[in-house]
Amino acid sequence: MRIVYWAKLQLARKEIIAALQAVPGAELQVTTSLQETLQAMPGAQALALVHGPQEEAKQVFAALRSPGNTVRWMHFISAGREGYEELGYPPGIVVTYAGGGVSPAVAEHAMALLLAMCRRVPDMVSVTQRRTWDRSLAAKARSLEGATMAIVGYGHIGRELARRADGFDMRILTVSRTMERDPHIDRALPMSGLREALSQADAVVVAIALAPETRHLLGDAEFEACRPGTLLVNVARGAVIDQQALARALHSGRIGAAALDVTDPEPLPADDPLWTAPNLLISPHFAGAGSPKSVERLARGVAGNLRRLMAGQSLEHVVSDGRPRERSEA
């Protein structure tokens, strides 16, 4: 069986190649560009890739829908599938994704950003660079113990985040389609309860998948529902938040501080007004990086599904079985 791996990202590239090469009976072709991928697809039975711009997705899907297409399995080596999912997957092709491959690292990053805001880490950097012993920082510090966190989206990342926040003795609210409950959360609310959750939260972490219905899910009205000084972290996708509304909320103080691992677009243009908003931290979309365990899970996930496909077994983390698409939270 021939599989095309479009190795667009460095993350786990070597490990994924090694894992796929180790699958008996598999023929691997690695590509690094859209054009190479399109040229390699004819005659292949499987395609592994990451999310990307919709213009790329349209060309990939056109190839998958063309007469004589032989690809029957498509795997996203990422939690996000934007650019592709909103177009609707081609019929007859099973689509899977990485599941929670990088979720522990992303949840860890979200907690790091939240702690940085609570404990005034950016201010520590500033006073260190100025060689100033500034005890006034103590009056600005906040604690997570006893504080309320609202997690928007309760998929793999949300569950990992709840585990970690529970360790800080936080009260945890979740907002999701599924209203999934587990021992780490105090209350699960439906999507219609978003503003109610925001009104109770000291910290909000956005971890929901980007879809047409979640684009700009948080805007002026949602920020107005927040408590003054609420802390906000986004480790989902930039477009889930209306960034102009966020800038206004930061300037007004309704949002006390925000930390974004994702923006819309990426990279954020140097002249974007969000850069000038007060109390803002931006990490350049690397929340999933730095974990050998994540790399291992990503490689094991795609290789394991390839083995299952070749053995005629059910695949893991299916988002479309060839019929009308389904979505899952990140």
Secondary structure as GFF3:
##gff-version 3
##sequence-region A 1 330
A	DSSP	beta_strand	2	6	.	.	.	ID=ss1
A	DSSP	alpha_helix	13	21	.	.	.	ID=ss2
A	DSSP	beta_strand	27	31	.	.	.	ID=ss3
A	DSSP	alpha_helix	34	40	.	.	.	ID=ss4
A	DSSP	beta_strand	46	49	.	.	.	ID=ss5
A	DSSP	alpha_helix	54	64	.	.	.	ID=ss6
A	DSSP	beta_strand	73	76	.	.	.	ID=ss7
A	DSSP	three_ten_helix	85	87	.	.	.	ID=ss8
A	DSSP	beta_strand	94	97	.	.	.	ID=ss9
A	DSSP	alpha_helix	103	118	.	.	.	ID=ss10
A	DSSP	alpha_helix	121	130	.	.	.	ID=ss11
A	DSSP	three_ten_helix	135	140	.	.	.	ID=ss12
A	DSSP	beta_strand	148	152	.	.	.	ID=ss13
A	DSSP	alpha_helix	156	167	.	.	.	ID=ss14
A	DSSP	beta_strand	171	175	.	.	.	ID=ss15
A	DSSP	beta_strand	187	189	.	.	.	ID=ss16
A	DSSP	three_ten_helix	191	193	.	.	.	ID=ss17
A	DSSP	alpha_helix	194	200	.	.	.	ID=ss18
A	DSSP	beta_strand	203	206	.	.	.	ID=ss19
A	DSSP	three_ten_helix	212	214	.	.	.	ID=ss20
A	DSSP	alpha_helix	220	225	.	.	.	ID=ss21
A	DSSP	beta_strand	230	234	.	.	.	ID=ss22
A	DSSP	three_ten_helix	238	240	.	.	.	ID=ss23
A	DSSP	alpha_helix	243	252	.	.	.	ID=ss24
A	DSSP	beta_strand	255	260	.	.	.	ID=ss25
A	DSSP	three_ten_helix	273	276	.	.	.	ID=ss26
A	DSSP	beta_strand	280	282	.	.	.	ID=ss27
A	DSSP	alpha_helix	292	311	.	.	.	ID=ss28
A	DSSP	beta_strand	318	320	.	.	.	ID=ss29
###
